[in-house]
Amino acid sequence: MRDTHETFDAEDFKEDLHEFSNERERIKQMLGHIGGTDDIRRHRILNLSILMITITLFTLEMTTHFLPTLISLEIGLLLISLKIIMLIQSMLKQNHFEFWMLNTIEYRINDMNKRVIRMERKFDQEVTQREKDNG
């Protein structure tokens, strides 16, 4: 015959395990949306294209002078500005994700703290009850 506390603990464990599995899947899905392999590949392509355009324009300008000097400077400034915007956007994504993770960890810690407090109260009640019964 099982003790009711053991059954309750097993059910709680199963529920917590199911909740953990759901949360893990949700995090995996969110990680895929935030910055998966497609995002890395896209960044590499954009970085290489910006680098190649800049090097090509620089080389052509130094050797052929096919564009006026101011237009070359403006194109270079535009490319650098686009790269800075991309870096800022990437940093914002990362900061948002870190904030979300820290917020989730804080929530879980608070939840665990509440559970520990409840368990301490339950334990104190059982100890008090046993002392009354024995005493």
N, C-alpha and C positions, 0 to 999 in steps of 0.2 A: 504494500500500500504506500502510495506516495504522499509526502507531506504537502499541504496546500502551498506552503512557501516555495517549495521546489518547483511546482507546476507554474506558479506565478513567475518565478525567476526565468524558467525556460521560455515561457510565452513572451516575457519582456525581451529576452535575448533574441528570440526569433523576430520580433517586431523591430528591434534595433538593427539587426542584421539586414532585414528587408529595407529599412530606411537608409542604411548605409549604402546598400547596393544601388538604390534609386539615386541617391545623392552622387555616388561615384559616376554613374552613367550620365547624369546631368552635367557634371564637371567635364567629363570627356567630350560631350557634345559641345559645351561652351568653349572649351579649349580649341576645338576644331574650327569654330566660328571666329574666334579671336585671332588666332595665328597658327594655322596649320601649315602643311607642306606647300599648299598652293600659294599661300602668302609669301613664304620664303622664296619660292621660285619666281613669283611676280617681282619681288624686290630685287632679286639678282638680275633679272632681265632689265628692269628699269635703271638700276645702277650702271650696268654695262652699257646700255644705250646712251645714257647721259654722258658717261665717260668717253665713249667712242665719238659722239657728236662733238664734245668739247675738244678732244684731241684732233679730230678731223678739221674742225673750224680753225683751231689754232695753227695747225700745220699749213692749211691752205692760205690763211691770212699771212703767215710769215713768208711763204714762198711765192704766192701769186698776187696777193693784194686784190682779190676779185671782189671783195665787199669794202665799202667805206669803213674806216676805222671805228667810227661811232656805232655803226650797226653791229659790227663784230663785238664791241664791248657790251652793247645792249643784249645781244643774243647770249653772251656769256653770263651776264648778270641775271637774265631770265632763267637760264639753266641752273645756276647756283641757287636762285630763289626757290625754284621748284624742288630742288633737292632738300633745302632747309625745311620747306613745308612738309615734305614727305617724312623727314626725320622727326619733326614736331608731332605729326599725326601718329607716327609709330610710338613715340614716347607717351602720348596721351592714352593710346590703347593699353600700353603696358602698365601705366599708372592706374588706370581704371581697373584693370584686372587685378593688380596687387591690392588695391583698396577693397575690391569685392572679396578677395581671398581672406584678407585680414578681418573684414567685417563678418564673414562666415565663421572664421575661427573664433572670434569674440563671441558670436552667438552660441556656438557649440560649447565654449568654455562656460558661459553663463548657464546654459542648460545643464551641463554636467555639475556645476556648482549647486544648482537647485536640487538635482537628484541626490547629491551627497548630503545636503542638509536634510532632505526628507529621510534618507537612510539613517542618518544620525538620530533623528527624532524617533524613528521607528525602533532603532536599537535601544535608545534610552528608555522607551516605553516598555520594551520587552524585558530589559534588565530590571526596571522598577517593578514590573509585574512578577517576575521570578523572585525578586527579593521579598515581595509581599507574600507570595505563595510559600516560600521557604521559611519565612521569618517570623 
